[in-house]
Amino acid sequence: MAERLKDDADLKLEALFRSEPVRDDGFSARVLVRVRRQMWVRRLSLPIAIAIGAVFAVKPLAQLADSLPKIVGIVPQGLVNIIDFPLEGMLQGTIIVPGIMLLAAMLMIGRMLEE
């Protein structure tokens, strides 16, 4: 609120410290345009790279999730009884991977909105 209310002394001080912009033939404006463009490229390149990588990783991750019960079948029965982990009740890999991808996408979108 104090920033909005200015008396004569404040206005005089602002007039004293106000200076003319430095003449640079538009150099600073070009730099700002380039910096803003690079900022958008950086913001978009990481999510796009993650999405492309996730598309390539879906099939191997699904195969890994499918072969996990077979791998656990090799483990001795005594060790499986100690762990007592119900592998049959686990979610399918086709549900887990898109869920993780959706969570990552939401986190990236939230980060982009904060900036």
N, CA, C and O atoms as a GROMACS GRO file, in nm:
protein
  460
    1MET      N    1   0.082  -0.118   0.000
    1MET     CA    2   0.000   0.000   0.000
    1MET      C    3   0.087   0.125   0.000
    1MET      O    4   0.052   0.225  -0.062
    2ALA      N    5   0.201   0.118   0.070
    2ALA     CA    6   0.289   0.234   0.078
    2ALA      C    7   0.351   0.266  -0.059
    2ALA      O    8   0.384   0.381  -0.086
    3GLU      N    9   0.365   0.164  -0.144
    3GLU     CA   10   0.422   0.189  -0.276
    3GLU      C   11   0.328   0.269  -0.364
    3GLU      O   12   0.372   0.341  -0.454
    4ARG      N   13   0.199   0.258  -0.339
    4ARG     CA   14   0.101   0.328  -0.422
    4ARG      C   15   0.083   0.473  -0.379
    4ARG      O   16   0.053   0.560  -0.462
    5LEU      N   17   0.101   0.499  -0.252
    5LEU     CA   18   0.083   0.635  -0.201
    5LEU      C   19   0.216   0.708  -0.207
    5LEU      O   20   0.310   0.673  -0.135
    6LYS      N   21   0.225   0.806  -0.292
    6LYS     CA   22   0.350   0.881  -0.307
    6LYS      C   23   0.320   1.029  -0.286
    6LYS      O   24   0.226   1.085  -0.342
    7ASP      N   25   0.403   1.089  -0.203
    7ASP     CA   26   0.388   1.233  -0.181
    7ASP      C   27   0.484   1.309  -0.271
    7ASP      O   28   0.549   1.250  -0.358
    8ASP      N   29   0.491   1.438  -0.252
    8ASP     CA   30   0.576   1.522  -0.338
    8ASP      C   31   0.723   1.485  -0.327
    8ASP      O   32   0.795   1.485  -0.426
    9ALA      N   33   0.768   1.453  -0.205
    9ALA     CA   34   0.909   1.419  -0.186
    9ALA      C   35   0.945   1.291  -0.263
    9ALA      O   36   1.051   1.283  -0.325
   10ASP      N   37   0.855   1.193  -0.260
   10ASP     CA   38   0.881   1.069  -0.335
   10ASP      C   39   0.888   1.095  -0.485
   10ASP      O   40   0.975   1.042  -0.553
   11LEU      N   41   0.798   1.176  -0.534
   11LEU     CA   42   0.798   1.207  -0.678
   11LEU      C   43   0.923   1.281  -0.719
   11LEU      O   44   0.978   1.256  -0.826
   12LYS      N   45   0.969   1.375  -0.633
   12LYS     CA   46   1.092   1.449  -0.665
   12LYS      C   47   1.214   1.356  -0.665
   12LYS      O   48   1.301   1.368  -0.751
   13LEU      N   49   1.219   1.264  -0.568
   13LEU     CA   50   1.330   1.168  -0.564
   13LEU      C   51   1.330   1.077  -0.688
   13LEU      O   52   1.435   1.049  -0.745
   14GLU      N   53   1.212   1.032  -0.727
   14GLU     CA   54   1.205   0.949  -0.847
   14GLU      C   55   1.250   1.026  -0.970
   14GLU      O   56   1.315   0.970  -1.058
   15ALA      N   57   1.215   1.153  -0.977
   15ALA     CA   58   1.256   1.236  -1.091
   15ALA      C   59   1.407   1.255  -1.092
   15ALA      O   60   1.468   1.258  -1.199
   16LEU      N   61   1.468   1.267  -0.974
   16LEU     CA   62   1.614   1.283  -0.967
   16LEU      C   63   1.686   1.156  -1.014
   16LEU      O   64   1.787   1.165  -1.086
   17PHE      N   65   1.636   1.041  -0.974
   17PHE     CA   66   1.705   0.916  -1.007
   17PHE      C   67   1.664   0.859  -1.142
   17PHE      O   68   1.726   0.764  -1.190
   18ARG      N   69   1.563   0.914  -1.203
   18ARG     CA   70   1.520   0.867  -1.334
   18ARG      C   71   1.625   0.908  -1.437
   18ARG      O   72   1.672   1.021  -1.438
   19SER      N   73   1.659   0.816  -1.521
   19SER     CA   74   1.759   0.848  -1.623
   19SER      C   75   1.706   0.805  -1.759
   19SER      O   76   1.615   0.723  -1.770
   20GLU      N   77   1.765   0.861  -1.861
   20GLU     CA   78   1.727   0.823  -1.996
   20GLU      C   79   1.787   0.686  -2.028
   20GLU      O   80   1.896   0.653  -1.982
   21PRO      N   81   1.715   0.608  -2.105
   21PRO     CA   82   1.772   0.477  -2.141
   21PRO      C   83   1.898   0.495  -2.226
   21PRO      O   84   1.910   0.589  -2.305
   22VAL      N   85   1.989   0.404  -2.208
   22VAL     CA   86   2.114   0.407  -2.282
   22VAL      C   87   2.084   0.371  -2.428
   22VAL      O   88   2.013   0.275  -2.455
   23ARG      N   89   2.138   0.448  -2.519
   23ARG     CA   90   2.116   0.423  -2.661
   23ARG      C   91   2.208   0.311  -2.707
   23ARG      O   92   2.331   0.324  -2.707
   24ASP      N   93   2.146   0.202  -2.745
   24ASP     CA   94   2.226   0.088  -2.789
   24ASP      C   95   2.176   0.030  -2.921
   24ASP      O   96   2.208  -0.084  -2.955
   25ASP      N   97   2.100   0.106  -2.994
   25ASP     CA   98   2.048   0.066  -3.125
   25ASP      C   99   1.969  -0.065  -3.121
   25ASP      O  100   1.977  -0.146  -3.213
   26GLY      N  101   1.894  -0.085  -3.014
   26GLY     CA  102   1.808  -0.203  -3.002
   26GLY      C  103   1.879  -0.330  -2.959
   26GLY      O  104   1.821  -0.438  -2.966
   27PHE      N  105   2.005  -0.319  -2.915
   27PHE     CA  106   2.081  -0.438  -2.876
   27PHE      C  107   2.016  -0.508  -2.758
   27PHE      O  108   1.999  -0.630  -2.760
   28SER      N  109   1.979  -0.432  -2.655
   28SER     CA  110   1.921  -0.494  -2.535
   28SER      C  111   1.787  -0.560  -2.568
   28SER      O  112   1.755  -0.665  -2.511
   29ALA      N  113   1.709  -0.502  -2.656
   29ALA     CA  114   1.582  -0.563  -2.695
   29ALA      C  115   1.606  -0.695  -2.768
   29ALA      O  116   1.533  -0.792  -2.746
   30ARG      N  117   1.707  -0.701  -2.855
   30ARG     CA  118   1.738  -0.825  -2.926
   30ARG      C  119   1.786  -0.933  -2.829
   30ARG      O  120   1.753  -1.051  -2.843
   31VAL      N  121   1.866  -0.891  -2.731
   31VAL     CA  122   1.915  -0.987  -2.632
   31VAL      C  123   1.798  -1.044  -2.552
   31VAL      O  124   1.792  -1.164  -2.527
   32LEU      N  125   1.706  -0.957  -2.511
   32LEU     CA  126   1.590  -1.005  -2.435
   32LEU      C  127   1.505  -1.101  -2.516
   32LEU      O  128   1.455  -1.200  -2.462
   33VAL      N  129   1.487  -1.075  -2.644
   33VAL     CA  130   1.410  -1.166  -2.729
   33VAL      C  131   1.479  -1.301  -2.738
   33VAL      O  132   1.414  -1.405  -2.728
   34ARG      N  133   1.609  -1.301  -2.755
   34ARG     CA  134   1.684  -1.426  -2.765
   34ARG      C  135   1.679  -1.504  -2.634
   34ARG      O  136   1.663  -1.626  -2.634
   35VAL      N  137   1.693  -1.434  -2.521
   35VAL     CA  138   1.690  -1.501  -2.391
   35VAL      C  139   1.552  -1.562  -2.367
   35VAL      O  140   1.542  -1.676  -2.320
   36ARG      N  141   1.447  -1.489  -2.400
   36ARG     CA  142   1.311  -1.542  -2.382
   36ARG      C  143   1.288  -1.664  -2.470
   36ARG      O  144   1.226  -1.761  -2.427
   37ARG      N  145   1.336  -1.660  -2.593
   37ARG     CA  146   1.320  -1.773  -2.685
   37ARG      C  147   1.395  -1.895  -2.631
   37ARG      O  148   1.342  -2.006  -2.632
   38GLN      N  149   1.518  -1.875  -2.585
   38GLN     CA  150   1.595  -1.987  -2.532
   38GLN      C  151   1.530  -2.044  -2.406
   38GLN      O  152   1.538  -2.164  -2.382
   39MET      N  153   1.467  -1.958  -2.327
   39MET     CA  154   1.401  -2.005  -2.207
   39MET      C  155   1.286  -2.098  -2.242
   39MET      O  156   1.267  -2.201  -2.177
   40TRP      N  157   1.208  -2.064  -2.345
   40TRP     CA  158   1.097  -2.151  -2.386
   40TRP      C  159   1.149  -2.281  -2.446
   40TRP      O  160   1.090  -2.387  -2.425
   41VAL      N  161   1.258  -2.274  -2.519
   41VAL     CA  162   1.316  -2.396  -2.576
   41VAL      C  163   1.360  -2.489  -2.465
   41VAL      O  164   1.338  -2.610  -2.472
   42ARG      N  165   1.422  -2.434  -2.363
   42ARG     CA  166   1.466  -2.517  -2.250
   42ARG      C  167   1.348  -2.575  -2.174
   42ARG      O  168   1.352  -2.691  -2.132
   43ARG      N  169   1.244  -2.496  -2.156
   43ARG     CA  170   1.127  -2.545  -2.084
   43ARG      C  171   1.057  -2.657  -2.159
   43ARG      O  172   1.003  -2.749  -2.096
   44LEU      N  173   1.056  -2.652  -2.289
   44LEU     CA  174   0.985  -2.753  -2.367
   44LEU      C  175   1.070  -2.873  -2.405
   44LEU      O  176   1.016  -2.982  -2.426
   45SER      N  177   1.201  -2.856  -2.413
   45SER     CA  178   1.285  -2.966  -2.460
   45SER      C  179   1.289  -3.082  -2.362
   45SER      O  180   1.286  -3.198  -2.404
   46LEU      N  181   1.297  -3.055  -2.233
   46LEU     CA  182   1.303  -3.164  -2.136
   46LEU      C  183   1.174  -3.246  -2.131
   46LEU      O  184   1.182  -3.368  -2.136
   47PRO      N  185   1.056  -3.184  -2.122
   47PRO     CA  186   0.935  -3.267  -2.124
   47PRO      C  187   0.918  -3.346  -2.254
   47PRO      O  188   0.871  -3.460  -2.251
   48ILE      N  189   0.954  -3.287  -2.366
   48ILE     CA  190   0.943  -3.360  -2.493
   48ILE      C  191   1.039  -3.478  -2.496
   48ILE      O  192   1.004  -3.586  -2.541
   49ALA      N  193   1.161  -3.457  -2.448
   49ALA     CA  194   1.259  -3.566  -2.444
   49ALA      C  195   1.213  -3.677  -2.349
   49ALA      O  196   1.231  -3.795  -2.379
   50ILE      N  197   1.155  -3.640  -2.237
   50ILE     CA  198   1.104  -3.741  -2.143
   50ILE      C  199   0.989  -3.818  -2.206
   50ILE      O  200   0.981  -3.940  -2.191
   51ALA      N  201   0.901  -3.749  -2.275
   51ALA     CA  202   0.788  -3.817  -2.339
   51ALA      C  203   0.835  -3.914  -2.447
   51ALA      O  204   0.785  -4.026  -2.456
   52ILE      N  205   0.931  -3.872  -2.528
   52ILE     CA  206   0.983  -3.960  -2.633
   52ILE      C  207   1.054  -4.080  -2.570
   52ILE      O  208   1.037  -4.193  -2.616
   53GLY      N  209   1.133  -4.056  -2.467
   53GLY     CA  210   1.200  -4.167  -2.398
   53GLY      C  211   1.101  -4.262  -2.333
   53GLY      O  212   1.122  -4.384  -2.332
   54ALA      N  213   0.993  -4.207  -2.278
   54ALA     CA  214   0.892  -4.292  -2.216
   54ALA      C  215   0.820  -4.379  -2.319
   54ALA      O  216   0.786  -4.494  -2.292
   55VAL      N  217   0.798  -4.323  -2.437
   55VAL     CA  218   0.735  -4.402  -2.543
   55VAL      C  219   0.823  -4.522  -2.580
   55VAL      O  220   0.773  -4.632  -2.600
   56PHE      N  221   0.953  -4.500  -2.588
   56PHE     CA  222   1.043  -4.610  -2.620
   56PHE      C  223   1.056  -4.708  -2.503
   56PHE      O  224   1.083  -4.826  -2.525
   57ALA      N  225   1.037  -4.661  -2.380
   57ALA     CA  226   1.058  -4.745  -2.263
   57ALA      C  227   0.935  -4.825  -2.223
   57ALA      O  228   0.945  -4.915  -2.140
   58VAL      N  229   0.820  -4.796  -2.280
   58VAL     CA  230   0.696  -4.863  -2.238
   58VAL      C  231   0.704  -5.014  -2.263
   58VAL      O  232   0.674  -5.093  -2.173
   59LYS      N  233   0.742  -5.053  -2.382
   59LYS     CA  234   0.744  -5.196  -2.415
   59LYS      C  235   0.845  -5.274  -2.330
   59LYS      O  236   0.808  -5.379  -2.276
   60PRO      N  237   0.971  -5.228  -2.316
   60PRO     CA  238   1.063  -5.303  -2.229
   60PRO      C  239   1.018  -5.308  -2.083
   60PRO      O  240   1.036  -5.410  -2.016
   61LEU      N  241   0.959  -5.199  -2.034
   61LEU     CA  242   0.911  -5.201  -1.896
   61LEU      C  243   0.794  -5.297  -1.880
   61LEU      O  244   0.783  -5.365  -1.777
   62ALA      N  245   0.706  -5.303  -1.978
   62ALA     CA  246   0.595  -5.398  -1.972
   62ALA      C  247   0.646  -5.542  -1.977
   62ALA      O  248   0.595  -5.628  -1.906
   63GLN      N  249   0.747  -5.567  -2.060
   63GLN     CA  250   0.806  -5.701  -2.066
   63GLN      C  251   0.874  -5.737  -1.934
   63GLN      O  252   0.866  -5.851  -1.888
   64LEU      N  253   0.940  -5.639  -1.873
   64LEU     CA  254   1.004  -5.664  -1.744
   64LEU      C  255   0.900  -5.694  -1.636
   64LEU      O  256   0.918  -5.785  -1.556
   65ALA      N  257   0.792  -5.617  -1.635
   65ALA     CA  258   0.687  -5.643  -1.537
   65ALA      C  259   0.621  -5.778  -1.562
   65ALA      O  260   0.577  -5.844  -1.468
   66ASP      N  261   0.612  -5.819  -1.687
   66ASP     CA  262   0.553  -5.949  -1.720
   66ASP      C  263   0.645  -6.064  -1.679
   66ASP      O  264   0.596  -6.169  -1.637
   67SER      N  265   0.775  -6.045  -1.690
   67SER     CA  266   0.868  -6.154  -1.657
   67SER      C  267   0.904  -6.157  -1.509
   67SER      O  268   0.972  -6.251  -1.466
   68LEU      N  269   0.862  -6.060  -1.432
   68LEU     CA  270   0.897  -6.057  -1.289
   68LEU      C  271   0.845  -6.180  -1.214
   68LEU      O  272   0.921  -6.238  -1.136
   69PRO      N  273   0.720  -6.224  -1.232
   69PRO     CA  274   0.677  -6.346  -1.162
   69PRO      C  275   0.758  -6.470  -1.204
   69PRO      O  276   0.780  -6.558  -1.122
   70LYS      N  277   0.801  -6.478  -1.329
   70LYS     CA  278   0.881  -6.591  -1.374
   70LYS      C  279   1.018  -6.591  -1.306
   70LYS      O  280   1.070  -6.695  -1.268
   71ILE      N  281   1.074  -6.471  -1.291
   71ILE     CA  282   1.204  -6.460  -1.225
   71ILE      C  283   1.192  -6.498  -1.078
   71ILE      O  284   1.279  -6.565  -1.023
   72VAL      N  285   1.083  -6.454  -1.016
   72VAL     CA  286   1.062  -6.486  -0.875
   72VAL      C  287   1.036  -6.636  -0.858
   72VAL      O  288   1.063  -6.692  -0.752
   73GLY      N  289   0.984  -6.701  -0.961
   73GLY     CA  290   0.961  -6.846  -0.954
   73GLY      C  291   1.090  -6.925  -0.944
   73GLY      O  292   1.088  -7.039  -0.899
   74ILE      N  293   1.201  -6.867  -0.985
   74ILE     CA  294   1.331  -6.934  -0.977
   74ILE      C  295   1.384  -6.933  -0.833
   74ILE      O  296   1.462  -7.020  -0.795
   75VAL      N  297   1.340  -6.835  -0.755
   75VAL     CA  298   1.386  -6.821  -0.616
   75VAL      C  299   1.336  -6.941  -0.536
   75VAL      O  300   1.222  -6.984  -0.556
   76PRO      N  301   1.417  -6.995  -0.446
   76PRO     CA  302   1.374  -7.110  -0.365
   76PRO      C  303   1.246  -7.079  -0.286
   76PRO      O  304   1.224  -6.966  -0.244
   77GLN      N  305   1.163  -7.183  -0.266
   77GLN     CA  306   1.034  -7.165  -0.201
   77GLN      C  307   1.049  -7.117  -0.057
   77GLN      O  308   0.965  -7.040  -0.009
   78GLY      N  309   1.152  -7.160   0.011
   78GLY     CA  310   1.173  -7.116   0.149
   78GLY      C  311   1.195  -6.966   0.158
   78GLY      O  312   1.145  -6.901   0.250
   79LEU      N  313   1.268  -6.911   0.063
   79LEU     CA  314   1.291  -6.766   0.062
   79LEU      C  315   1.164  -6.690   0.025
   79LEU      O  316   1.140  -6.582   0.077
   80VAL      N  317   1.084  -6.746  -0.063
   80VAL     CA  318   0.959  -6.681  -0.101
   80VAL      C  319   0.863  -6.678   0.017
   80VAL      O  320   0.793  -6.579   0.037
   81ASN      N  321   0.860  -6.785   0.097
   81ASN     CA  322   0.774  -6.788   0.214
   81ASN      C  323   0.818  -6.686   0.318
   81ASN      O  324   0.734  -6.630   0.390
   82ILE      N  325   0.948  -6.661   0.327
   82ILE     CA  326   0.997  -6.560   0.422
   82ILE      C  327   0.952  -6.422   0.378
   82ILE      O  328   0.907  -6.341   0.460
   83ILE      N  329   0.964  -6.395   0.251
   83ILE     CA  330   0.926  -6.263   0.200
   83ILE      C  331   0.774  -6.247   0.203
   83ILE      O  332   0.725  -6.141   0.242
   84ASP      N  333   0.699  -6.351   0.162
   84ASP     CA  334   0.553  -6.352   0.160
   84ASP      C  335   0.497  -6.229   0.090
   84ASP      O  336   0.416  -6.156   0.145
   85PHE      N  337   0.541  -6.209  -0.032
   85PHE     CA  338   0.498  -6.095  -0.113
   85PHE      C  339   0.402  -6.144  -0.220
   85PHE      O  340   0.444  -6.222  -0.307
   86PRO      N  341   0.276  -6.103  -0.219
   86PRO     CA  342   0.180  -6.155  -0.317
   86PRO      C  343   0.200  -6.093  -0.455
   86PRO      O  344   0.152  -5.983  -0.481
   87LEU      N  345   0.270  -6.162  -0.542
   87LEU     CA  346   0.296  -6.109  -0.676
   87LEU      C  347   0.173  -6.116  -0.766
   87LEU      O  348   0.162  -6.039  -0.861
   88GLU      N  349   0.081  -6.207  -0.736
   88GLU     CA  350  -0.037  -6.218  -0.821
   88GLU      C  351  -0.127  -6.096  -0.806
   88GLU      O  352  -0.198  -6.060  -0.900
   89GLY      N  353  -0.123  -6.033  -0.691
   89GLY     CA  354  -0.210  -5.917  -0.666
   89GLY      C  355  -0.152  -5.786  -0.714
   89GLY      O  356  -0.215  -5.681  -0.700
   90MET      N  357  -0.032  -5.791  -0.771
   90MET     CA  358   0.029  -5.666  -0.818
   90MET      C  359  -0.046  -5.612  -0.939
   90MET      O  360  -0.107  -5.687  -1.015
   91LEU      N  361  -0.040  -5.482  -0.954
   91LEU     CA  362  -0.099  -5.420  -1.072
   91LEU      C  363  -0.022  -5.462  -1.196
   91LEU      O  364   0.097  -5.492  -1.190
   92GLN      N  365  -0.089  -5.463  -1.306
   92GLN     CA  366  -0.024  -5.497  -1.432
   92GLN      C  367   0.074  -5.388  -1.470
   92GLN      O  368   0.056  -5.271  -1.434
   93GLY      N  369   0.177  -5.425  -1.542
   93GLY     CA  370   0.276  -5.327  -1.589
   93GLY      C  371   0.216  -5.226  -1.684
   93GLY      O  372   0.264  -5.114  -1.696
   94THR      N  373   0.109  -5.267  -1.752
   94THR     CA  374   0.044  -5.174  -1.845
   94THR      C  375  -0.031  -5.065  -1.772
   94THR      O  376  -0.068  -4.964  -1.834
   95ILE      N  377  -0.056  -5.081  -1.644
   95ILE     CA  378  -0.121  -4.976  -1.565
   95ILE      C  379  -0.017  -4.893  -1.492
   95ILE      O  380  -0.032  -4.771  -1.479
   96ILE      N  381   0.088  -4.956  -1.445
   96ILE     CA  382   0.190  -4.886  -1.366
   96ILE      C  383   0.266  -4.785  -1.451
   96ILE      O  384   0.283  -4.670  -1.410
   97VAL      N  385   0.310  -4.826  -1.568
   97VAL     CA  386   0.392  -4.738  -1.652
   97VAL      C  387   0.317  -4.613  -1.695
   97VAL      O  388   0.370  -4.503  -1.680
   98PRO      N  389   0.195  -4.624  -1.748
   98PRO     CA  390   0.123  -4.499  -1.781
   98PRO      C  391   0.094  -4.413  -1.659
   98PRO      O  392   0.090  -4.290  -1.668
   99GLY      N  393   0.072  -4.477  -1.544
   99GLY     CA  394   0.051  -4.400  -1.422
   99GLY      C  395   0.173  -4.319  -1.384
   99GLY      O  396   0.162  -4.202  -1.346
  100ILE      N  397   0.289  -4.380  -1.394
  100ILE     CA  398   0.414  -4.308  -1.365
  100ILE      C  399   0.436  -4.197  -1.467
  100ILE      O  400   0.479  -4.088  -1.432
  101MET      N  401   0.407  -4.227  -1.594
  101MET     CA  402   0.422  -4.125  -1.698
  101MET      C  403   0.328  -4.008  -1.674
  101MET      O  404   0.367  -3.892  -1.691
  102LEU      N  405   0.204  -4.036  -1.634
  102LEU     CA  406   0.108  -3.930  -1.606
  102LEU      C  407   0.152  -3.847  -1.487
  102LEU      O  408   0.140  -3.724  -1.489
  103LEU      N  409   0.204  -3.911  -1.383
  103LEU     CA  410   0.254  -3.838  -1.267
  103LEU      C  411   0.370  -3.748  -1.306
  103LEU      O  412   0.376  -3.632  -1.264
  104ALA      N  413   0.463  -3.800  -1.384
  104ALA     CA  414   0.578  -3.719  -1.428
  104ALA      C  415   0.533  -3.602  -1.513
  104ALA      O  416   0.585  -3.491  -1.500
  105ALA      N  417   0.436  -3.625  -1.601
  105ALA     CA  418   0.386  -3.516  -1.686
  105ALA      C  419   0.319  -3.408  -1.601
  105ALA      O  420   0.338  -3.289  -1.626
  106MET      N  421   0.242  -3.449  -1.502
  106MET     CA  422   0.175  -3.351  -1.416
  106MET      C  423   0.278  -3.270  -1.336
  106MET      O  424   0.261  -3.150  -1.318
  107LEU      N  425   0.383  -3.336  -1.289
  107LEU     CA  426   0.487  -3.263  -1.216
  107LEU      C  427   0.558  -3.164  -1.305
  107LEU      O  428   0.588  -3.052  -1.262
  108MET      N  429   0.586  -3.203  -1.430
  108MET     CA  430   0.652  -3.110  -1.522
  108MET      C  431   0.562  -2.993  -1.558
  108MET      O  432   0.608  -2.879  -1.567
  109ILE      N  433   0.434  -3.020  -1.579
  109ILE     CA  434   0.340  -2.912  -1.611
  109ILE      C  435   0.329  -2.817  -1.493
  109ILE      O  436   0.324  -2.695  -1.512
  110GLY      N  437   0.325  -2.871  -1.372
  110GLY     CA  438   0.320  -2.785  -1.254
  110GLY      C  439   0.444  -2.699  -1.241
  110GLY      O  440   0.436  -2.582  -1.204
  111ARG      N  441   0.558  -2.757  -1.272
  111ARG     CA  442   0.682  -2.678  -1.265
  111ARG      C  443   0.684  -2.568  -1.370
  111ARG      O  444   0.729  -2.456  -1.343
  112MET      N  445   0.635  -2.599  -1.490
  112MET     CA  446   0.631  -2.498  -1.595
  112MET      C  447   0.535  -2.386  -1.559
  112MET      O  448   0.561  -2.269  -1.589
  113LEU      N  449   0.424  -2.419  -1.493
  113LEU     CA  450   0.328  -2.316  -1.454
  113LEU      C  451   0.384  -2.227  -1.343
  113LEU      O  452   0.352  -2.108  -1.338
  114GLU      N  453   0.467  -2.283  -1.256
  114GLU     CA  454   0.529  -2.203  -1.150
  114GLU      C  455   0.624  -2.100  -1.207
  114GLU      O  456   0.632  -1.987  -1.158
  115GLU      N  457   0.697  -2.138  -1.311
  115GLU     CA  458   0.793  -2.045  -1.370
  115GLU      C  459   0.719  -1.948  -1.455
  115GLU      O  460   0.780  -1.860  -1.515
   0.00000   0.00000   0.00000
